[in-house]
Amino acid sequence: MKADIHPDYHMITVQMTDGTTYQVRSTWGKEGDTMTLDIDPTSHPAWTGGSAKLMDTGGRVSRFKNKYAGLGF
């Protein structure tokens, strides 16, 4: 095994959006740093089953819906 090619793994704290924390080994940051998540499995609609809101910038979603209206989208 080559020396000095592997990343430095250390313990960090991950803080979820609801305030809960857990310890994990990572290459992010330095030993003892806290990573605060903006989106996590407790709040993201993909994991919670909630409905996602489409952001229509420049009418792209509207144009898509009009173009493919006959296909049942």
Secondary structure as UniProt FT lines:
FT   TURN            3..4
FT   STRAND          10..15
FT   TURN            17..18
FT   STRAND          21..26
FT   TURN            31..32
FT   STRAND          34..36
FT   TURN            41..43
FT   HELIX           45..48
FT   TURN            58..59
FT   HELIX           60..67
FT   HELIX           69..71
//
